[in-house]
C-alpha cells in the first residue's frame, strides 16, 4: 500500500514537472499571434458591454494559452487596484512593448479603447503578414545564392579532383586552356580550403557585428535601397509601415507632435529615426509636416509629401494616409511577387554558366585523351 502511494506521488510529481515545463515554454513563446488574439478578444468583449473585470475573467478561463491566462489574471489584479489597462501592460514587459502601451494609453485617453484595440490587432495582422513576405523576398535570392555557391564548391572539391586525377595518368596529353584553368582552381580550393573557410567565418562575424550597430544599420539600409527592384521594394515596405503606424496614432486622437514623438519611440527603423527627429524639430518651430517631408525624397516618394500636404490643409490627414496606403500597398505586393520571377532566371543563368564552363573543360579533356589514344 505504501509502495503504491509512493508510486502515485512520484507520478504526480512527474505530471507537475511536465505541466510546469509546458507552461514555461508557452510563456516564452508568447508572440504576435497571441497579442492579436488577446487584443481582439478583449476588444470584442468591451464592445459588447462586458466590464474589464469580467472580460479578464472570461479570457483567463477560456484561453488555451497559459501565457494569456497569466496575463489576464495579472491585469485583473491591477484593475481591482484601480489601475488602467495601459498601466498593467507597462508592468508586463515580457509580453508587451512600448508600442502596445502607448497605443492603449492613447485609446484610454480618447475614450475609444475597444476600437483602438481592434485597430491594434488588425495592425499586428497586416504588419506580420507583410513583414514575413518582405523577409522571405529578401531571403529567397540569398538562399539560392548560397546553394549555388555551395554546389560550385562541392564540384571543385569533390568531383573535379577525381576527373583531373585521371588526366594526370596521361602525361603526354596537353590540357586545353579552360581545363587547365579549372584544374588550377581545383588545386587552389583544395590547398586553401581551411584559409577560405576561416576568411568566410571572420567576414560573417565582422559583418554581423558591424550591421548590428546604428551606423551599420544605416549602411545596410543604403545598400538595400541601391539594389534594383529590392531598393524600391524596401522603400515601399518601410513607407507602408510608417504610414500605417501614423494613421493608427492619429485615429487615437493624438496631435501631430505626440504622434511623431511616439513614432520616434516605437518605430525601430534607424533611417527613419533621423527623419522623424527633423520633423519634430520643425513642428516645434511651428512648421507643417509637409515642410519637413518635402526634401526627404531619399526615404519617401515625392508624391507622398504632396498628399500629406493636402491632408494637412483639409484637416483630414488620416484620409490622405489612406490614399497613400491604397496606392503603395498594392505596389509593394506587386514588387514582392516580381522579385521571385526576376531572381530565378538570373540564378539559372549563373548556375547554367558555371556548369557549361565545367562541361567544356571536362569534354575538352576527354577529346584530348581520345586524340592521344588514336595517335
PLY file of the C-alpha trace (Angstrom):
ply
format ascii 1.0
element vertex 375
property float x
property float y
property float z
element edge 374
property int vertex1
property int vertex2
end_header
0.00 0.00 0.00
2.76 2.43 0.92
4.64 1.44 -2.22
1.56 2.19 -4.35
1.13 5.62 -2.69
4.79 6.32 -3.28
4.43 5.47 -6.97
1.34 7.69 -7.26
3.22 10.51 -5.55
6.12 10.10 -7.98
3.74 10.11 -10.96
2.04 13.28 -9.70
5.45 14.89 -9.29
6.34 13.96 -12.87
2.99 15.31 -14.11
3.54 18.58 -12.29
7.05 18.85 -13.75
5.70 18.23 -17.27
2.91 20.78 -16.82
5.38 23.31 -15.41
7.72 22.78 -18.36
4.90 23.18 -20.89
3.70 26.33 -19.15
7.21 27.75 -19.18
7.54 27.02 -22.91
4.11 28.57 -23.55
5.14 31.68 -21.62
8.39 32.08 -23.57
6.70 31.53 -26.93
4.20 34.34 -26.44
4.34 36.30 -29.69
2.47 38.33 -32.27
-0.31 35.77 -32.80
-1.00 35.70 -29.06
-1.13 39.51 -28.95
-3.57 39.57 -31.84
-5.80 37.01 -30.11
-5.65 38.84 -26.76
-6.36 42.33 -28.14
-9.09 41.10 -30.49
-10.91 39.10 -27.82
-10.67 41.97 -25.32
-11.99 44.40 -27.94
-15.00 42.20 -28.69
-15.83 41.78 -25.02
-15.55 45.51 -24.20
-17.58 46.45 -27.29
-20.28 44.05 -26.09
-20.60 45.90 -22.80
-18.62 43.45 -20.67
-16.70 45.10 -17.82
-12.91 44.91 -17.58
-13.02 42.54 -14.63
-15.46 40.16 -16.32
-13.53 40.36 -19.58
-10.29 39.36 -17.87
-12.09 36.55 -16.05
-13.53 35.20 -19.30
-10.19 35.38 -21.09
-8.32 33.69 -18.24
-10.81 30.82 -18.09
-11.40 30.24 -21.82
-7.93 30.76 -23.31
-5.88 27.69 -24.20
-2.63 29.66 -23.82
-1.11 29.62 -20.36
0.68 32.91 -21.10
-2.63 34.64 -21.92
-4.23 33.12 -18.80
-1.39 34.52 -16.69
-1.63 37.93 -18.39
-5.38 38.14 -17.83
-5.02 37.27 -14.14
-2.26 39.85 -13.66
-4.22 42.59 -15.46
-7.30 41.71 -13.42
-5.32 42.24 -10.22
-4.18 45.70 -11.37
-7.71 46.64 -12.40
-9.05 45.68 -8.97
-6.41 48.06 -7.55
-7.90 50.87 -9.64
-5.14 50.86 -12.28
-5.67 51.25 -16.04
-5.07 48.67 -18.77
-2.10 50.65 -20.12
-0.58 50.70 -16.62
-0.92 46.92 -16.44
0.60 46.40 -19.90
3.55 48.59 -18.94
4.17 46.25 -15.98
4.35 43.24 -18.31
7.43 43.99 -20.46
7.97 40.30 -21.17
4.75 40.30 -23.21
4.02 43.89 -24.29
6.30 46.63 -25.61
6.25 50.43 -25.66
4.13 50.40 -28.81
1.33 48.45 -27.11
1.46 50.66 -24.02
1.41 53.92 -25.99
-1.48 52.94 -28.27
-3.62 51.56 -25.44
-2.92 54.65 -23.32
-3.98 56.89 -26.22
-7.16 54.81 -26.65
-7.98 55.20 -22.95
-7.45 58.98 -23.14
-9.70 59.27 -26.21
-12.46 57.06 -24.79
-12.31 54.76 -27.83
-10.41 51.87 -26.27
-12.42 48.99 -27.86
-11.97 50.48 -31.35
-8.27 51.17 -30.69
-7.73 47.58 -29.50
-9.43 46.27 -32.63
-7.27 48.53 -34.83
-4.16 47.41 -32.94
-4.92 43.74 -33.55
-5.59 44.43 -37.24
-2.32 46.32 -37.46
-0.41 43.39 -36.00
-2.07 41.05 -38.50
-1.14 43.16 -41.51
2.37 44.08 -40.37
3.13 40.46 -39.52
1.98 39.25 -42.93
3.75 41.92 -44.96
6.92 41.59 -42.86
7.03 37.84 -43.49
6.56 38.43 -47.23
9.28 41.07 -47.28
11.78 38.98 -45.31
11.14 35.93 -47.48
11.53 38.07 -50.62
15.00 39.08 -49.36
15.94 35.61 -48.11
14.89 33.78 -51.28
17.70 35.12 -53.52
20.18 34.77 -50.64
19.23 31.09 -50.20
19.53 30.46 -53.92
22.94 32.14 -54.00
24.21 30.10 -51.03
23.00 26.86 -52.63
24.63 27.80 -55.94
27.96 28.68 -54.31
27.87 25.51 -52.20
27.20 23.44 -55.31
30.16 25.04 -57.11
32.46 24.43 -54.13
31.29 20.80 -53.99
32.14 20.35 -57.67
35.63 21.78 -57.21
36.36 19.85 -54.02
34.65 16.51 -54.62
34.01 15.91 -58.33
36.72 17.64 -60.37
39.69 16.27 -58.35
38.72 12.73 -59.41
38.47 13.83 -63.03
41.85 15.53 -63.02
43.49 12.56 -61.25
42.61 10.56 -64.37
44.15 13.26 -66.57
47.38 13.10 -64.57
47.88 9.50 -65.69
48.14 10.72 -69.29
51.38 12.66 -69.10
51.57 13.29 -72.85
48.17 14.94 -73.02
48.21 18.73 -73.22
45.26 20.16 -71.35
43.06 22.76 -73.09
43.28 26.23 -71.51
39.79 26.03 -69.99
40.60 22.62 -68.48
43.91 23.93 -67.15
42.07 26.89 -65.57
39.60 24.54 -63.86
42.49 22.34 -62.68
44.32 25.33 -61.17
41.14 26.48 -59.41
40.56 22.98 -58.07
44.10 22.82 -56.65
43.67 26.26 -55.10
40.40 25.27 -53.38
41.93 22.03 -52.14
45.05 23.65 -50.74
43.41 26.79 -49.31
40.03 25.48 -48.16
40.80 25.98 -44.47
42.01 29.54 -45.11
38.94 30.30 -47.25
36.63 28.88 -44.59
38.33 30.98 -41.91
38.03 34.13 -44.04
34.32 33.47 -44.64
33.65 32.91 -40.93
35.58 36.03 -39.84
33.92 38.18 -42.50
30.49 36.88 -41.43
31.23 37.67 -37.78
32.60 41.13 -38.59
29.62 41.86 -40.84
27.16 40.75 -38.17
28.81 42.99 -35.56
29.00 46.00 -37.89
25.45 45.73 -39.24
24.11 45.38 -35.69
25.27 48.92 -34.88
23.32 52.07 -35.78
25.92 53.02 -38.38
25.82 49.51 -39.83
22.00 49.50 -39.97
22.03 52.79 -41.88
24.67 51.41 -44.22
22.68 48.20 -44.75
19.56 50.26 -45.46
21.53 52.32 -48.01
22.81 49.13 -49.65
19.29 47.72 -49.95
18.00 50.96 -51.47
20.77 50.91 -54.07
19.85 47.43 -55.40
17.46 47.48 -58.38
13.94 46.29 -57.55
14.94 45.33 -53.98
15.62 49.01 -53.24
12.20 50.07 -54.44
10.55 47.23 -52.55
12.42 48.21 -49.35
11.41 51.87 -49.65
7.75 50.95 -50.13
7.82 48.42 -47.28
9.04 50.95 -44.71
6.77 53.66 -46.13
3.72 51.43 -45.66
4.70 50.62 -42.06
5.34 54.28 -41.27
2.01 55.42 -42.74
0.01 52.70 -41.01
1.55 53.50 -37.63
0.94 57.22 -38.15
-2.68 56.62 -39.13
-3.33 54.45 -36.08
-1.86 57.09 -33.76
-3.82 59.91 -35.37
-7.02 57.89 -35.11
-6.29 57.61 -31.39
-6.84 61.39 -31.18
-3.21 62.35 -30.73
-1.89 65.63 -32.12
0.95 65.78 -34.64
3.73 66.34 -32.10
2.52 63.48 -29.89
2.19 61.25 -32.95
5.75 61.81 -34.13
7.11 61.52 -30.60
5.55 58.07 -30.32
6.69 57.16 -33.83
10.23 58.04 -32.79
9.97 55.75 -29.75
8.25 52.77 -31.35
9.37 52.75 -34.99
12.66 50.86 -34.84
13.92 51.95 -38.25
17.27 53.70 -37.91
16.99 55.65 -41.16
13.51 56.90 -40.21
14.62 57.97 -36.74
16.67 60.85 -38.15
13.81 61.95 -40.39
11.33 61.89 -37.50
13.72 63.94 -35.38
13.85 66.58 -38.12
10.06 66.59 -38.42
9.67 67.04 -34.66
12.16 69.91 -34.63
10.24 71.67 -37.41
6.85 71.03 -35.80
8.10 72.61 -32.58
9.06 75.66 -34.67
5.50 75.90 -35.98
6.18 74.47 -39.44
3.92 71.95 -41.21
4.61 68.25 -41.73
4.82 68.87 -45.48
7.58 71.47 -44.99
9.53 68.84 -43.07
8.99 65.99 -45.52
9.21 67.65 -48.94
13.02 67.19 -49.05
13.03 63.61 -47.68
12.94 62.03 -51.14
15.65 59.58 -50.12
13.07 57.75 -47.98
9.73 58.98 -49.32
8.46 59.28 -52.91
7.78 62.93 -53.75
4.02 62.44 -54.15
3.76 61.24 -50.53
4.68 64.69 -49.19
2.17 66.29 -51.58
-0.67 64.04 -50.39
0.25 64.77 -46.77
0.10 68.49 -47.60
-3.44 68.03 -48.94
-4.39 66.18 -45.76
-2.99 68.93 -43.56
-4.74 71.71 -45.48
-8.07 69.84 -45.44
-7.65 68.87 -41.74
-8.06 65.22 -42.76
-4.57 63.74 -42.70
-5.91 60.29 -41.88
-7.77 60.23 -45.21
-4.60 61.23 -47.07
-2.71 58.40 -45.35
-5.45 56.02 -46.52
-4.85 57.19 -50.10
-1.08 56.70 -49.73
-1.57 53.21 -48.33
-4.08 52.29 -51.04
-1.51 53.22 -53.67
1.68 51.78 -52.18
0.37 48.62 -50.50
-0.68 47.23 -53.89
2.63 48.33 -55.44
4.52 46.60 -52.62
2.63 43.34 -53.18
3.42 43.53 -56.91
7.11 44.19 -56.28
7.39 41.24 -53.87
5.76 38.99 -56.46
8.02 40.27 -59.25
11.23 39.77 -57.29
10.99 35.97 -57.32
10.25 35.98 -61.06
13.32 38.13 -61.73
15.73 36.31 -59.39
15.01 32.77 -60.63
16.18 33.26 -64.25
19.27 35.19 -63.06
20.27 32.32 -60.78
19.54 29.77 -63.52
21.81 31.69 -65.91
24.56 31.84 -63.26
24.38 28.12 -62.42
24.00 27.21 -66.09
27.10 29.26 -66.95
29.16 27.52 -64.28
28.00 24.09 -65.44
28.73 25.00 -69.07
32.31 26.03 -68.24
32.91 22.83 -66.27
31.34 20.71 -69.03
33.56 22.36 -71.68
36.62 21.73 -69.53
35.79 18.06 -68.99
34.81 17.37 -72.61
37.94 19.17 -73.81
39.99 16.85 -71.59
38.16 13.78 -72.94
38.79 14.85 -76.55
42.50 15.40 -75.85
42.76 11.94 -74.27
40.94 10.32 -77.21
43.20 12.10 -79.70
46.26 10.95 -77.75
44.97 7.37 -77.76
44.48 7.39 -81.56
47.98 8.69 -82.03
0 1
1 2
2 3
3 4
4 5
5 6
6 7
7 8
8 9
9 10
10 11
11 12
12 13
13 14
14 15
15 16
16 17
17 18
18 19
19 20
20 21
21 22
22 23
23 24
24 25
25 26
26 27
27 28
28 29
29 30
30 31
31 32
32 33
33 34
34 35
35 36
36 37
37 38
38 39
39 40
40 41
41 42
42 43
43 44
44 45
45 46
46 47
47 48
48 49
49 50
50 51
51 52
52 53
53 54
54 55
55 56
56 57
57 58
58 59
59 60
60 61
61 62
62 63
63 64
64 65
65 66
66 67
67 68
68 69
69 70
70 71
71 72
72 73
73 74
74 75
75 76
76 77
77 78
78 79
79 80
80 81
81 82
82 83
83 84
84 85
85 86
86 87
87 88
88 89
89 90
90 91
91 92
92 93
93 94
94 95
95 96
96 97
97 98
98 99
99 100
100 101
101 102
102 103
103 104
104 105
105 106
106 107
107 108
108 109
109 110
110 111
111 112
112 113
113 114
114 115
115 116
116 117
117 118
118 119
119 120
120 121
121 122
122 123
123 124
124 125
125 126
126 127
127 128
128 129
129 130
130 131
131 132
132 133
133 134
134 135
135 136
136 137
137 138
138 139
139 140
140 141
141 142
142 143
143 144
144 145
145 146
146 147
147 148
148 149
149 150
150 151
151 152
152 153
153 154
154 155
155 156
156 157
157 158
158 159
159 160
160 161
161 162
162 163
163 164
164 165
165 166
166 167
167 168
168 169
169 170
170 171
171 172
172 173
173 174
174 175
175 176
176 177
177 178
178 179
179 180
180 181
181 182
182 183
183 184
184 185
185 186
186 187
187 188
188 189
189 190
190 191
191 192
192 193
193 194
194 195
195 196
196 197
197 198
198 199
199 200
200 201
201 202
202 203
203 204
204 205
205 206
206 207
207 208
208 209
209 210
210 211
211 212
212 213
213 214
214 215
215 216
216 217
217 218
218 219
219 220
220 221
221 222
222 223
223 224
224 225
225 226
226 227
227 228
228 229
229 230
230 231
231 232
232 233
233 234
234 235
235 236
236 237
237 238
238 239
239 240
240 241
241 242
242 243
243 244
244 245
245 246
246 247
247 248
248 249
249 250
250 251
251 252
252 253
253 254
254 255
255 256
256 257
257 258
258 259
259 260
260 261
261 262
262 263
263 264
264 265
265 266
266 267
267 268
268 269
269 270
270 271
271 272
272 273
273 274
274 275
275 276
276 277
277 278
278 279
279 280
280 281
281 282
282 283
283 284
284 285
285 286
286 287
287 288
288 289
289 290
290 291
291 292
292 293
293 294
294 295
295 296
296 297
297 298
298 299
299 300
300 301
301 302
302 303
303 304
304 305
305 306
306 307
307 308
308 309
309 310
310 311
311 312
312 313
313 314
314 315
315 316
316 317
317 318
318 319
319 320
320 321
321 322
322 323
323 324
324 325
325 326
326 327
327 328
328 329
329 330
330 331
331 332
332 333
333 334
334 335
335 336
336 337
337 338
338 339
339 340
340 341
341 342
342 343
343 344
344 345
345 346
346 347
347 348
348 349
349 350
350 351
351 352
352 353
353 354
354 355
355 356
356 357
357 358
358 359
359 360
360 361
361 362
362 363
363 364
364 365
365 366
366 367
367 368
368 369
369 370
370 371
371 372
372 373
373 374
